[in-house]
Amino acid sequence: MFGLGIPEGFGLIILFALFVLYFLPAVIAKSNKHSAAGAVFFINLLVGWTFLGWIACLVWAFVDSKKNKADIRQQ
């Protein structure tokens, strides 16, 4: 691939892995049924290319204030 000595199929696998890693906060938010999963995805799409934006989205994906308030009320 591009004269780097990397097989072409392996380059596609690396590209796919980087794509999944980039959207990891959105995937985590969706799998945790975050109340703002769509917003996490949108912000990740726009600001995720910066390291701080990606970290902020990752933290936001794990923290769901509405879900935590509901858990506290049930107890």
PDB file of N, CA, C and O in Angstrom:
ATOM      1  N   MET A   1       0.844  -1.177   0.000  1.00  0.00           N
ATOM      2  CA  MET A   1       0.000   0.000   0.000  1.00  0.00           C
ATOM      3  C   MET A   1       0.888   1.239   0.000  1.00  0.00           C
ATOM      4  O   MET A   1       1.640   1.476   0.945  1.00  0.00           O
ATOM      5  N   PHE A   2       0.797   1.993  -1.026  1.00  0.00           N
ATOM      6  CA  PHE A   2       1.542   3.233  -1.187  1.00  0.00           C
ATOM      7  C   PHE A   2       3.050   3.038  -1.016  1.00  0.00           C
ATOM      8  O   PHE A   2       3.743   3.949  -0.565  1.00  0.00           O
ATOM      9  N   GLY A   3       3.555   1.871  -1.369  1.00  0.00           N
ATOM     10  CA  GLY A   3       4.988   1.619  -1.292  1.00  0.00           C
ATOM     11  C   GLY A   3       5.518   1.462   0.121  1.00  0.00           C
ATOM     12  O   GLY A   3       6.724   1.597   0.333  1.00  0.00           O
ATOM     13  N   LEU A   4       4.674   1.186   1.082  1.00  0.00           N
ATOM     14  CA  LEU A   4       5.110   1.038   2.469  1.00  0.00           C
ATOM     15  C   LEU A   4       5.355  -0.415   2.846  1.00  0.00           C
ATOM     16  O   LEU A   4       5.797  -0.690   3.961  1.00  0.00           O
ATOM     17  N   GLY A   5       5.083  -1.335   1.959  1.00  0.00           N
ATOM     18  CA  GLY A   5       5.275  -2.746   2.250  1.00  0.00           C
ATOM     19  C   GLY A   5       4.155  -3.352   3.072  1.00  0.00           C
ATOM     20  O   GLY A   5       4.322  -4.436   3.632  1.00  0.00           O
ATOM     21  N   ILE A   6       3.033  -2.686   3.156  1.00  0.00           N
ATOM     22  CA  ILE A   6       1.884  -3.184   3.905  1.00  0.00           C
ATOM     23  C   ILE A   6       0.901  -3.778   2.907  1.00  0.00           C
ATOM     24  O   ILE A   6       0.550  -3.123   1.926  1.00  0.00           O
ATOM     25  N   PRO A   7       0.448  -5.017   3.143  1.00  0.00           N
ATOM     26  CA  PRO A   7      -0.548  -5.592   2.240  1.00  0.00           C
ATOM     27  C   PRO A   7      -1.810  -4.744   2.192  1.00  0.00           C
ATOM     28  O   PRO A   7      -2.191  -4.138   3.194  1.00  0.00           O
ATOM     29  N   GLU A   8      -2.456  -4.699   1.040  1.00  0.00           N
ATOM     30  CA  GLU A   8      -3.600  -3.824   0.842  1.00  0.00           C
ATOM     31  C   GLU A   8      -4.763  -4.145   1.785  1.00  0.00           C
ATOM     32  O   GLU A   8      -5.386  -3.226   2.317  1.00  0.00           O
ATOM     33  N   GLY A   9      -5.059  -5.391   1.996  1.00  0.00           N
ATOM     34  CA  GLY A   9      -6.147  -5.777   2.891  1.00  0.00           C
ATOM     35  C   GLY A   9      -5.876  -5.358   4.321  1.00  0.00           C
ATOM     36  O   GLY A   9      -6.801  -4.995   5.047  1.00  0.00           O
ATOM     37  N   PHE A  10      -4.617  -5.405   4.735  1.00  0.00           N
ATOM     38  CA  PHE A  10      -4.259  -5.018   6.094  1.00  0.00           C
ATOM     39  C   PHE A  10      -4.479  -3.520   6.302  1.00  0.00           C
ATOM     40  O   PHE A  10      -4.872  -3.095   7.389  1.00  0.00           O
ATOM     41  N   GLY A  11      -4.232  -2.737   5.285  1.00  0.00           N
ATOM     42  CA  GLY A  11      -4.467  -1.300   5.371  1.00  0.00           C
ATOM     43  C   GLY A  11      -5.935  -0.987   5.598  1.00  0.00           C
ATOM     44  O   GLY A  11      -6.264  -0.070   6.350  1.00  0.00           O
ATOM     45  N   LEU A  12      -6.821  -1.738   4.956  1.00  0.00           N
ATOM     46  CA  LEU A  12      -8.263  -1.548   5.161  1.00  0.00           C
ATOM     47  C   LEU A  12      -8.677  -1.928   6.575  1.00  0.00           C
ATOM     48  O   LEU A  12      -9.547  -1.290   7.166  1.00  0.00           O
ATOM     49  N   ILE A  13      -8.056  -2.962   7.112  1.00  0.00           N
ATOM     50  CA  ILE A  13      -8.355  -3.378   8.484  1.00  0.00           C
ATOM     51  C   ILE A  13      -7.924  -2.297   9.460  1.00  0.00           C
ATOM     52  O   ILE A  13      -8.649  -1.988  10.406  1.00  0.00           O
ATOM     53  N   ILE A  14      -6.749  -1.720   9.237  1.00  0.00           N
ATOM     54  CA  ILE A  14      -6.265  -0.639  10.093  1.00  0.00           C
ATOM     55  C   ILE A  14      -7.186   0.578   9.985  1.00  0.00           C
ATOM     56  O   ILE A  14      -7.505   1.208  10.994  1.00  0.00           O
ATOM     57  N   LEU A  15      -7.601   0.902   8.789  1.00  0.00           N
ATOM     58  CA  LEU A  15      -8.504   2.036   8.576  1.00  0.00           C
ATOM     59  C   LEU A  15      -9.834   1.822   9.299  1.00  0.00           C
ATOM     60  O   LEU A  15     -10.355   2.744   9.926  1.00  0.00           O
ATOM     61  N   PHE A  16     -10.380   0.616   9.215  1.00  0.00           N
ATOM     62  CA  PHE A  16     -11.629   0.298   9.900  1.00  0.00           C
ATOM     63  C   PHE A  16     -11.450   0.381  11.421  1.00  0.00           C
ATOM     64  O   PHE A  16     -12.324   0.894  12.120  1.00  0.00           O
ATOM     65  N   ALA A  17     -10.322  -0.124  11.933  1.00  0.00           N
ATOM     66  CA  ALA A  17     -10.055  -0.075  13.374  1.00  0.00           C
ATOM     67  C   ALA A  17      -9.940   1.363  13.861  1.00  0.00           C
ATOM     68  O   ALA A  17     -10.424   1.687  14.946  1.00  0.00           O
ATOM     69  N   LEU A  18      -9.315   2.222  13.083  1.00  0.00           N
ATOM     70  CA  LEU A  18      -9.217   3.634  13.455  1.00  0.00           C
ATOM     71  C   LEU A  18     -10.580   4.313  13.425  1.00  0.00           C
ATOM     72  O   LEU A  18     -10.861   5.173  14.260  1.00  0.00           O
ATOM     73  N   PHE A  19     -11.422   3.939  12.481  1.00  0.00           N
ATOM     74  CA  PHE A  19     -12.777   4.470  12.381  1.00  0.00           C
ATOM     75  C   PHE A  19     -13.589   4.084  13.619  1.00  0.00           C
ATOM     76  O   PHE A  19     -14.289   4.919  14.191  1.00  0.00           O
ATOM     77  N   VAL A  20     -13.493   2.826  14.025  1.00  0.00           N
ATOM     78  CA  VAL A  20     -14.217   2.356  15.216  1.00  0.00           C
ATOM     79  C   VAL A  20     -13.674   3.044  16.463  1.00  0.00           C
ATOM     80  O   VAL A  20     -14.446   3.440  17.337  1.00  0.00           O
ATOM     81  N   LEU A  21     -12.351   3.191  16.556  1.00  0.00           N
ATOM     82  CA  LEU A  21     -11.748   3.853  17.705  1.00  0.00           C
ATOM     83  C   LEU A  21     -12.185   5.309  17.797  1.00  0.00           C
ATOM     84  O   LEU A  21     -12.424   5.821  18.891  1.00  0.00           O
ATOM     85  N   TYR A  22     -12.288   5.975  16.654  1.00  0.00           N
ATOM     86  CA  TYR A  22     -12.710   7.376  16.627  1.00  0.00           C
ATOM     87  C   TYR A  22     -14.125   7.530  17.180  1.00  0.00           C
ATOM     88  O   TYR A  22     -14.398   8.471  17.925  1.00  0.00           O
ATOM     89  N   PHE A  23     -15.016   6.622  16.824  1.00  0.00           N
ATOM     90  CA  PHE A  23     -16.407   6.714  17.265  1.00  0.00           C
ATOM     91  C   PHE A  23     -16.685   5.868  18.507  1.00  0.00           C
ATOM     92  O   PHE A  23     -17.845   5.587  18.808  1.00  0.00           O
ATOM     93  N   LEU A  24     -15.661   5.464  19.220  1.00  0.00           N
ATOM     94  CA  LEU A  24     -15.838   4.669  20.430  1.00  0.00           C
ATOM     95  C   LEU A  24     -16.739   5.354  21.465  1.00  0.00           C
ATOM     96  O   LEU A  24     -17.589   4.679  22.045  1.00  0.00           O
ATOM     97  N   PRO A  25     -16.597   6.661  21.724  1.00  0.00           N
ATOM     98  CA  PRO A  25     -17.525   7.288  22.685  1.00  0.00           C
ATOM     99  C   PRO A  25     -18.989   7.169  22.269  1.00  0.00           C
ATOM    100  O   PRO A  25     -19.851   6.948  23.120  1.00  0.00           O
ATOM    101  N   ALA A  26     -19.281   7.309  20.989  1.00  0.00           N
ATOM    102  CA  ALA A  26     -20.659   7.195  20.519  1.00  0.00           C
ATOM    103  C   ALA A  26     -21.167   5.764  20.666  1.00  0.00           C
ATOM    104  O   ALA A  26     -22.326   5.548  21.021  1.00  0.00           O
ATOM    105  N   VAL A  27     -20.314   4.798  20.396  1.00  0.00           N
ATOM    106  CA  VAL A  27     -20.699   3.390  20.536  1.00  0.00           C
ATOM    107  C   VAL A  27     -20.975   3.062  21.999  1.00  0.00           C
ATOM    108  O   VAL A  27     -21.937   2.360  22.308  1.00  0.00           O
ATOM    109  N   ILE A  28     -20.132   3.568  22.899  1.00  0.00           N
ATOM    110  CA  ILE A  28     -20.327   3.323  24.333  1.00  0.00           C
ATOM    111  C   ILE A  28     -21.621   3.986  24.812  1.00  0.00           C
ATOM    112  O   ILE A  28     -22.385   3.387  25.569  1.00  0.00           O
ATOM    113  N   ALA A  29     -21.863   5.209  24.374  1.00  0.00           N
ATOM    114  CA  ALA A  29     -23.096   5.904  24.778  1.00  0.00           C
ATOM    115  C   ALA A  29     -24.331   5.151  24.302  1.00  0.00           C
ATOM    116  O   ALA A  29     -25.302   5.015  25.046  1.00  0.00           O
ATOM    117  N   LYS A  30     -24.300   4.665  23.077  1.00  0.00           N
ATOM    118  CA  LYS A  30     -25.444   3.919  22.540  1.00  0.00           C
ATOM    119  C   LYS A  30     -25.637   2.602  23.281  1.00  0.00           C
ATOM    120  O   LYS A  30     -26.769   2.228  23.587  1.00  0.00           O
ATOM    121  N   SER A  31     -24.549   1.894  23.573  1.00  0.00           N
ATOM    122  CA  SER A  31     -24.676   0.599  24.246  1.00  0.00           C
ATOM    123  C   SER A  31     -25.118   0.753  25.697  1.00  0.00           C
ATOM    124  O   SER A  31     -25.756  -0.145  26.245  1.00  0.00           O
ATOM    125  N   ASN A  32     -24.784   1.889  26.329  1.00  0.00           N
ATOM    126  CA  ASN A  32     -25.223   2.149  27.706  1.00  0.00           C
ATOM    127  C   ASN A  32     -26.593   2.795  27.767  1.00  0.00           C
ATOM    128  O   ASN A  32     -27.072   3.132  28.850  1.00  0.00           O
ATOM    129  N   LYS A  33     -27.236   2.975  26.608  1.00  0.00           N
ATOM    130  CA  LYS A  33     -28.553   3.614  26.512  1.00  0.00           C
ATOM    131  C   LYS A  33     -28.524   5.003  27.161  1.00  0.00           C
ATOM    132  O   LYS A  33     -29.395   5.356  27.955  1.00  0.00           O
ATOM    133  N   HIS A  34     -27.505   5.768  26.802  1.00  0.00           N
ATOM    134  CA  HIS A  34     -27.338   7.128  27.306  1.00  0.00           C
ATOM    135  C   HIS A  34     -28.502   7.980  26.815  1.00  0.00           C
ATOM    136  O   HIS A  34     -28.949   7.836  25.677  1.00  0.00           O
ATOM    137  N   SER A  35     -28.988   8.865  27.675  1.00  0.00           N
ATOM    138  CA  SER A  35     -30.135   9.692  27.300  1.00  0.00           C
ATOM    139  C   SER A  35     -29.793  10.693  26.194  1.00  0.00           C
ATOM    140  O   SER A  35     -30.693  11.176  25.508  1.00  0.00           O
ATOM    141  N   ALA A  36     -28.518  11.010  26.011  1.00  0.00           N
ATOM    142  CA  ALA A  36     -28.099  11.948  24.967  1.00  0.00           C
ATOM    143  C   ALA A  36     -27.118  11.275  24.004  1.00  0.00           C
ATOM    144  O   ALA A  36     -26.116  11.877  23.615  1.00  0.00           O
ATOM    145  N   ALA A  37     -27.402  10.047  23.628  1.00  0.00           N
ATOM    146  CA  ALA A  37     -26.484   9.305  22.755  1.00  0.00           C
ATOM    147  C   ALA A  37     -26.322   9.985  21.400  1.00  0.00           C
ATOM    148  O   ALA A  37     -25.230   9.980  20.832  1.00  0.00           O
ATOM    149  N   GLY A  38     -27.383  10.563  20.885  1.00  0.00           N
ATOM    150  CA  GLY A  38     -27.301  11.268  19.606  1.00  0.00           C
ATOM    151  C   GLY A  38     -26.407  12.492  19.694  1.00  0.00           C
ATOM    152  O   GLY A  38     -25.647  12.782  18.770  1.00  0.00           O
ATOM    153  N   ALA A  39     -26.499  13.204  20.798  1.00  0.00           N
ATOM    154  CA  ALA A  39     -25.649  14.379  20.991  1.00  0.00           C
ATOM    155  C   ALA A  39     -24.189  13.982  21.160  1.00  0.00           C
ATOM    156  O   ALA A  39     -23.294  14.667  20.664  1.00  0.00           O
ATOM    157  N   VAL A  40     -23.949  12.883  21.853  1.00  0.00           N
ATOM    158  CA  VAL A  40     -22.572  12.387  22.002  1.00  0.00           C
ATOM    159  C   VAL A  40     -22.001  12.060  20.629  1.00  0.00           C
ATOM    160  O   VAL A  40     -20.851  12.391  20.341  1.00  0.00           O
ATOM    161  N   PHE A  41     -22.798  11.411  19.778  1.00  0.00           N
ATOM    162  CA  PHE A  41     -22.337  11.088  18.434  1.00  0.00           C
ATOM    163  C   PHE A  41     -22.040  12.357  17.631  1.00  0.00           C
ATOM    164  O   PHE A  41     -21.004  12.446  16.972  1.00  0.00           O
ATOM    165  N   PHE A  42     -22.938  13.332  17.685  1.00  0.00           N
ATOM    166  CA  PHE A  42     -22.781  14.550  16.899  1.00  0.00           C
ATOM    167  C   PHE A  42     -21.554  15.352  17.337  1.00  0.00           C
ATOM    168  O   PHE A  42     -20.788  15.828  16.499  1.00  0.00           O
ATOM    169  N   ILE A  43     -21.369  15.499  18.649  1.00  0.00           N
ATOM    170  CA  ILE A  43     -20.205  16.224  19.157  1.00  0.00           C
ATOM    171  C   ILE A  43     -18.931  15.449  18.841  1.00  0.00           C
ATOM    172  O   ILE A  43     -17.910  16.045  18.500  1.00  0.00           O
ATOM    173  N   ASN A  44     -18.986  14.133  18.951  1.00  0.00           N
ATOM    174  CA  ASN A  44     -17.833  13.312  18.605  1.00  0.00           C
ATOM    175  C   ASN A  44     -17.481  13.466  17.130  1.00  0.00           C
ATOM    176  O   ASN A  44     -16.305  13.506  16.769  1.00  0.00           O
ATOM    177  N   LEU A  45     -18.484  13.552  16.291  1.00  0.00           N
ATOM    178  CA  LEU A  45     -18.262  13.737  14.862  1.00  0.00           C
ATOM    179  C   LEU A  45     -17.575  15.062  14.572  1.00  0.00           C
ATOM    180  O   LEU A  45     -16.658  15.129  13.753  1.00  0.00           O
ATOM    181  N   LEU A  46     -18.026  16.125  15.252  1.00  0.00           N
ATOM    182  CA  LEU A  46     -17.503  17.460  14.977  1.00  0.00           C
ATOM    183  C   LEU A  46     -16.192  17.783  15.687  1.00  0.00           C
ATOM    184  O   LEU A  46     -15.314  18.418  15.103  1.00  0.00           O
ATOM    185  N   VAL A  47     -16.051  17.355  16.937  1.00  0.00           N
ATOM    186  CA  VAL A  47     -14.909  17.779  17.745  1.00  0.00           C
ATOM    187  C   VAL A  47     -14.009  16.608  18.133  1.00  0.00           C
ATOM    188  O   VAL A  47     -12.974  16.809  18.768  1.00  0.00           O
ATOM    189  N   GLY A  48     -14.389  15.399  17.760  1.00  0.00           N
ATOM    190  CA  GLY A  48     -13.622  14.227  18.151  1.00  0.00           C
ATOM    191  C   GLY A  48     -12.223  14.178  17.566  1.00  0.00           C
ATOM    192  O   GLY A  48     -11.372  13.454  18.083  1.00  0.00           O
ATOM    193  N   TRP A  49     -11.960  14.925  16.507  1.00  0.00           N
ATOM    194  CA  TRP A  49     -10.632  14.908  15.900  1.00  0.00           C
ATOM    195  C   TRP A  49      -9.594  15.571  16.796  1.00  0.00           C
ATOM    196  O   TRP A  49      -8.395  15.332  16.646  1.00  0.00           O
ATOM    197  N   THR A  50     -10.053  16.410  17.733  1.00  0.00           N
ATOM    198  CA  THR A  50      -9.119  16.946  18.714  1.00  0.00           C
ATOM    199  C   THR A  50      -9.059  15.950  19.858  1.00  0.00           C
ATOM    200  O   THR A  50     -10.064  15.321  20.189  1.00  0.00           O
ATOM    201  N   PHE A  51      -7.915  15.806  20.448  1.00  0.00           N
ATOM    202  CA  PHE A  51      -7.765  14.825  21.519  1.00  0.00           C
ATOM    203  C   PHE A  51      -8.651  15.172  22.705  1.00  0.00           C
ATOM    204  O   PHE A  51      -9.281  14.287  23.285  1.00  0.00           O
ATOM    205  N   LEU A  52      -8.710  16.451  23.075  1.00  0.00           N
ATOM    206  CA  LEU A  52      -9.536  16.860  24.214  1.00  0.00           C
ATOM    207  C   LEU A  52     -11.023  16.668  23.928  1.00  0.00           C
ATOM    208  O   LEU A  52     -11.781  16.299  24.824  1.00  0.00           O
ATOM    209  N   GLY A  53     -11.442  16.912  22.699  1.00  0.00           N
ATOM    210  CA  GLY A  53     -12.833  16.687  22.331  1.00  0.00           C
ATOM    211  C   GLY A  53     -13.204  15.221  22.406  1.00  0.00           C
ATOM    212  O   GLY A  53     -14.302  14.875  22.842  1.00  0.00           O
ATOM    213  N   TRP A  54     -12.294  14.360  21.984  1.00  0.00           N
ATOM    214  CA  TRP A  54     -12.539  12.917  22.030  1.00  0.00           C
ATOM    215  C   TRP A  54     -12.623  12.441  23.480  1.00  0.00           C
ATOM    216  O   TRP A  54     -13.496  11.644  23.823  1.00  0.00           O
ATOM    217  N   ILE A  55     -11.716  12.931  24.332  1.00  0.00           N
ATOM    218  CA  ILE A  55     -11.733  12.555  25.753  1.00  0.00           C
ATOM    219  C   ILE A  55     -13.015  13.051  26.414  1.00  0.00           C
ATOM    220  O   ILE A  55     -13.623  12.330  27.205  1.00  0.00           O
ATOM    221  N   ALA A  56     -13.431  14.278  26.096  1.00  0.00           N
ATOM    222  CA  ALA A  56     -14.667  14.814  26.673  1.00  0.00           C
ATOM    223  C   ALA A  56     -15.870  13.969  26.272  1.00  0.00           C
ATOM    224  O   ALA A  56     -16.742  13.700  27.098  1.00  0.00           O
ATOM    225  N   CYS A  57     -15.924  13.552  25.015  1.00  0.00           N
ATOM    226  CA  CYS A  57     -17.025  12.695  24.560  1.00  0.00           C
ATOM    227  C   CYS A  57     -16.978  11.332  25.244  1.00  0.00           C
ATOM    228  O   CYS A  57     -18.019  10.759  25.565  1.00  0.00           O
ATOM    229  N   LEU A  58     -15.787  10.821  25.464  1.00  0.00           N
ATOM    230  CA  LEU A  58     -15.651   9.526  26.135  1.00  0.00           C
ATOM    231  C   LEU A  58     -16.160   9.602  27.568  1.00  0.00           C
ATOM    232  O   LEU A  58     -16.879   8.713  28.025  1.00  0.00           O
ATOM    233  N   VAL A  59     -15.789  10.657  28.270  1.00  0.00           N
ATOM    234  CA  VAL A  59     -16.267  10.828  29.643  1.00  0.00           C
ATOM    235  C   VAL A  59     -17.778  11.024  29.660  1.00  0.00           C
ATOM    236  O   VAL A  59     -18.470  10.453  30.504  1.00  0.00           O
ATOM    237  N   TRP A  60     -18.295  11.828  28.729  1.00  0.00           N
ATOM    238  CA  TRP A  60     -19.727  12.086  28.646  1.00  0.00           C
ATOM    239  C   TRP A  60     -20.499  10.800  28.343  1.00  0.00           C
ATOM    240  O   TRP A  60     -21.627  10.631  28.806  1.00  0.00           O
ATOM    241  N   ALA A  61     -19.903   9.905  27.577  1.00  0.00           N
ATOM    242  CA  ALA A  61     -20.564   8.646  27.236  1.00  0.00           C
ATOM    243  C   ALA A  61     -20.771   7.766  28.461  1.00  0.00           C
ATOM    244  O   ALA A  61     -21.728   6.994  28.520  1.00  0.00           O
ATOM    245  N   PHE A  62     -19.881   7.880  29.433  1.00  0.00           N
ATOM    246  CA  PHE A  62     -19.998   7.060  30.636  1.00  0.00           C
ATOM    247  C   PHE A  62     -20.884   7.697  31.701  1.00  0.00           C
ATOM    248  O   PHE A  62     -21.397   6.997  32.574  1.00  0.00           O
ATOM    249  N   VAL A  63     -21.070   9.006  31.642  1.00  0.00           N
ATOM    250  CA  VAL A  63     -21.831   9.724  32.664  1.00  0.00           C
ATOM    251  C   VAL A  63     -23.188  10.098  32.085  1.00  0.00           C
ATOM    252  O   VAL A  63     -23.265  10.780  31.064  1.00  0.00           O
ATOM    253  N   ASP A  64     -24.244   9.656  32.729  1.00  0.00           N
ATOM    254  CA  ASP A  64     -25.599   9.990  32.302  1.00  0.00           C
ATOM    255  C   ASP A  64     -26.359  10.505  33.517  1.00  0.00           C
ATOM    256  O   ASP A  64     -26.810   9.719  34.350  1.00  0.00           O
ATOM    257  N   SER A  65     -26.499  11.815  33.617  1.00  0.00           N
ATOM    258  CA  SER A  65     -27.097  12.414  34.810  1.00  0.00           C
ATOM    259  C   SER A  65     -28.567  12.021  34.983  1.00  0.00           C
ATOM    260  O   SER A  65     -29.007  11.804  36.112  1.00  0.00           O
ATOM    261  N   LYS A  66     -29.330  11.924  33.899  1.00  0.00           N
ATOM    262  CA  LYS A  66     -30.747  11.546  34.019  1.00  0.00           C
ATOM    263  C   LYS A  66     -30.880  10.117  34.527  1.00  0.00           C
ATOM    264  O   LYS A  66     -31.750   9.824  35.347  1.00  0.00           O
ATOM    265  N   LYS A  67     -30.025   9.238  34.047  1.00  0.00           N
ATOM    266  CA  LYS A  67     -30.072   7.844  34.483  1.00  0.00           C
ATOM    267  C   LYS A  67     -29.665   7.752  35.954  1.00  0.00           C
ATOM    268  O   LYS A  67     -30.267   6.991  36.710  1.00  0.00           O
ATOM    269  N   ASN A  68     -28.649   8.518  36.370  1.00  0.00           N
ATOM    270  CA  ASN A  68     -28.208   8.501  37.768  1.00  0.00           C
ATOM    271  C   ASN A  68     -29.279   9.054  38.684  1.00  0.00           C
ATOM    272  O   ASN A  68     -29.469   8.522  39.778  1.00  0.00           O
ATOM    273  N   LYS A  69     -29.996  10.109  38.282  1.00  0.00           N
ATOM    274  CA  LYS A  69     -31.065  10.668  39.109  1.00  0.00           C
ATOM    275  C   LYS A  69     -32.196   9.665  39.270  1.00  0.00           C
ATOM    276  O   LYS A  69     -32.781   9.565  40.348  1.00  0.00           O
ATOM    277  N   ALA A  70     -32.511   8.927  38.225  1.00  0.00           N
ATOM    278  CA  ALA A  70     -33.573   7.927  38.302  1.00  0.00           C
ATOM    279  C   ALA A  70     -33.175   6.792  39.238  1.00  0.00           C
ATOM    280  O   ALA A  70     -34.009   6.276  39.982  1.00  0.00           O
ATOM    281  N   ASP A  71     -31.890   6.400  39.202  1.00  0.00           N
ATOM    282  CA  ASP A  71     -31.424   5.349  40.096  1.00  0.00           C
ATOM    283  C   ASP A  71     -31.488   5.783  41.560  1.00  0.00           C
ATOM    284  O   ASP A  71     -31.810   4.981  42.436  1.00  0.00           O
ATOM    285  N   ILE A  72     -31.182   7.040  41.817  1.00  0.00           N
ATOM    286  CA  ILE A  72     -31.209   7.557  43.195  1.00  0.00           C
ATOM    287  C   ILE A  72     -32.645   7.604  43.694  1.00  0.00           C
ATOM    288  O   ILE A  72     -32.902   7.271  44.851  1.00  0.00           O
ATOM    289  N   ARG A  73     -33.602   8.017  42.834  1.00  0.00           N
ATOM    290  CA  ARG A  73     -35.005   8.083  43.246  1.00  0.00           C
ATOM    291  C   ARG A  73     -35.558   6.692  43.581  1.00  0.00           C
ATOM    292  O   ARG A  73     -36.373   6.554  44.493  1.00  0.00           O
ATOM    293  N   GLN A  74     -35.125   5.676  42.857  1.00  0.00           N
ATOM    294  CA  GLN A  74     -35.619   4.322  43.097  1.00  0.00           C
ATOM    295  C   GLN A  74     -35.128   3.765  44.418  1.00  0.00           C
ATOM    296  O   GLN A  74     -35.799   2.932  45.026  1.00  0.00           O
ATOM    297  N   GLN A  75     -33.980   4.207  44.865  1.00  0.00           N
ATOM    298  CA  GLN A  75     -33.429   3.696  46.130  1.00  0.00           C
ATOM    299  C   GLN A  75     -34.120   4.399  47.245  1.00  0.00           C
ATOM    300  O   GLN A  75     -33.829   4.141  48.413  1.00  0.00           O
TER     301      GLN A  75
END
